[in-house]
Amino acid sequence: MSMQGTNNEERTDLNKEESRYIRARSRKLLFSMLAPMKARLASAAVLVLFSTAMRVAGPALIALGIDWALPNAVEGRLGSLWLVVGGYLSAALLSAVLVYYFLMITAKVSQKMLFELRNRMFVHTQKLSVEFHERYTAGRVIARQTSDLESIKELLAGGMGQLVVGLLFMVFTAIALLILDPISFLVLLVSLLPLGILTRWFQVQTNRGYRKQRVASAKLIQYFVETMTGIRAVKAFRKEKRNEEHFGNLVEDYRGHNARLIQLFGIYDPGLILIGNITVAAVLLVGGLRVIEGDLGIGVLTAAILYARRFFDPMEDIAIFYNSYQSAASALEKISGVLEEEPSVPEPQAPVKLERARGEIRFDSVEFKYNTGPVVLHKLDLEIPAGQTIALVGTTGAGKSTLAKLISRFYDPASGTVLIDGIDLREVANTDLRREVVMVTQEAYLFSGSVADNILLGRPGASFEDVVAAAKAVGADEFIRSLPEGYDTDVNKRGGRVSAGQRQLISFARAFLANPAVLILDEATSSLDIPSERMVQRGLKTLLSGRTAVIIAHRLSTVAIADRVLVMEHGKVIEDGSPAELAAGEGKFAKLYKAWRDSLV
C-alpha cells in the first residue's frame, strides 16, 4: 500500500473517531438536561403507551363489529353492536385525553430543556476567557445562540413527540396485525426490506446534507454579523460591492444545500407512498383469496388492510421529524462543543483573599505566546512599585498590550509568574482581581442604558453623588450635563449617541468610580481630539493619583505624566527610565521624542 493511501486511511480513522466523540459529547449534554426530569418523562412514557394502545385497538374493534356484532344484530341481538361501538368510541376518547396530557408534559419538558440550554450557553460563554472570544468570532457565538437554538427548539416543540408516538404506533400496529392475522403480518414484514433500504439511504444522505447546511448557515450569519459590526469600515473602504458578491455566494451555497435536501425528500416521500400502496394491495390480494376460500373473515381482512395502511402513516411524520432532527443534531454538536470549552484562565481552586491591594506588580521570568504562535514576551523580569505610573512605548507588536493583558489576567503566562503584592495572579480570586485591576481600552465600550448606568458599572450600588464626582474628576461632567437628559440620557447601542472622545471620558469616569489599586490604560486616549486630550490629561492626574498605573500610548503627550517609561521591542524591555532621562539620551525613546517635538513646530 502506498504512503498516500496509508495517510488517507489514518485520516479516515481519525475522522470516524472524532465523529464518534462528537456524537457522544452531544448525547452526554442531552442526558444531562433530561436527568432532572426523569419523573415527568416516566409519566409521559406511561401516557403514550396507553394512548397508542387505545388508537391501535380501533381496527380490531371494527373487525369484531363486522364478524361478530353485525351478525348478532341481524338476528336481533343489538347489544353486541352497541358494545363494540361503545368500546370503539371509549377507546378514541381515552386516547385523545391521554395524548393531551402527554403533549402537555412533553411541552413543559421541552421548554425547560430549551431554557436550560440557552441559559447554559449564555453563562458559559461569559465565563470563558478572552482567548476563546478572540479565537471564536462573535458571529459564530451569535449563531449558537440564535439559529442553532432555534433548530433545537423546533425539534423539541413537536418533533420528539411525533417520533415517540409514531414509532410506538408502528410497533403496536405490527403486533396487533400479528395477533389478528399472522399471514397478513408476514406480507407487511416483507415490505420492511425495501422500506429499510430506502430509509437508510435517506438517513445517510440527509445526515451529510444537514451538516453542510448548518455550516453554510453559520457562515451566512457570521458574515452578516461581522459586516454589520464593521459597517463603518465597510463604508470607509467602499466594500459594499465586494460584500454583496461574497454574501451572494454564501447565499447561493446555502440555497444549493437546501435544494439538495428538498430533492432527497422528493424521492423519499413518494417512495414511502409507493411501498405503502404495494403493501396494502398485497394484503388485499392475499387476504381476498383467503376470504373466497372461507379461511378469513371480512372483518379481519378489513382490519388487516387498515393496519397495513396505518403502519406507513407515521413514516411521513418521522421523515419530517428527521428533517428537524438532523438540523438539531448538528446544532447540538456545535453547542456541546462550546459548552465543552474550558477557560484558559481558570478560577483558582483555593483562592487567596486579596483584601485591599497596594498595587505592587512583578514579572518573574515571564514568557508568553498566543497558542502556537511565536514568543511575544521573552523571559521578562519587571518590578512596578505600588503607586508608580509607568508608560509602555514601542512599535506595534512589541508586546505592550500583551503585558497589560497578563496584569489583568486575561491570559496566563506560558512560563514564569505575574504577581500582585507578592501573590501569584493565578491564586487570586477573579472577583478580587477584577476589583483591584481595571483596564480601560481604546474601544471604550458603552452598554445600552443611561450615562449614569454606564458609570455605575465601575461600582454598582454607588450613589448618584459618587457618579457625578467621578465624572467631574475626569472632566466629563460638563459635556454629560449638556446632553438632552444629562446623566439620564440613554447612550443607545454601543454609545451611538455620544462621540468617541465622550465615550472614552465616560469609561474613565467608570474606572475612577471603581477605585482600583491598579489601572491600565490601553491606548485609551487615542480616540480623543487635542482639546479633549488636554482635559483628560488633567483628569488623569486625579485618576492615577495614589494607584499603580500602566499606560500604553503612542501619543508622547500622555507619556509625560508617567513616573517611568519602558521602551519595548520584540517582547523585551530595551530602555527603562524617567521620561526626562530617556528624552535626554540617545536611545529609541529620545528619537521618538525628538520626532514628536518636531511635529509640533
URCOR-V878887 format. One line per field, one symbol per residue. ss: DSSP state (a for helix, b for strand, c for the rest). A space follows every 50 residues. Layout:
ss: ???
This chain:
ss: ccaaaaaaaaaaaaaaaaaaaaaaaaaaaaaaaaaaaaaaaaaaaaaaaa aaaaaaaaaaaaaaaaaaaaaaaaccccaaaaaaaaaaaaaaaaaaaaaa aaaaaaaaaaaaaaaaaaaaaaaaaaaccaaaaaaccaaaaaaaaaaaaa aaaaaaaaaaaaaaaaaaaaaaaaaaaaaacaaaaaaaaaaaaaaaaaaa aaaaaaaaaaaaaaaaaaaaaaaaaaaaacaaaaaacccaaaaaaaaaaa aaaaaaaaaaaaaaaaaaaaaaaaaaaaaaaaaaaaaaaaaacccccaaa aaaaaaaaaaaaaaaaaaaaaaaaaaaaaaaaaaaaaaaacccccccccc cbccccccccbbbbbbbbbcccccbbbbbbbbbbccccbbbbbbccccca aaaaaaacccccccbbbbbbccbbaaabcaaaaaaabbbbbccccccccb aaaaaacccccccaaaaaaaaaacccaaaaaccccaaacbccaaacccca aaaaaaaaaaaaaacccbbbbbcccccccaaaaaaaaaaaaaaacccbbb bbcccaaaaccccbbbbbbccbbbbbbcaaaaaacccaaaaaaaaaaaaa c
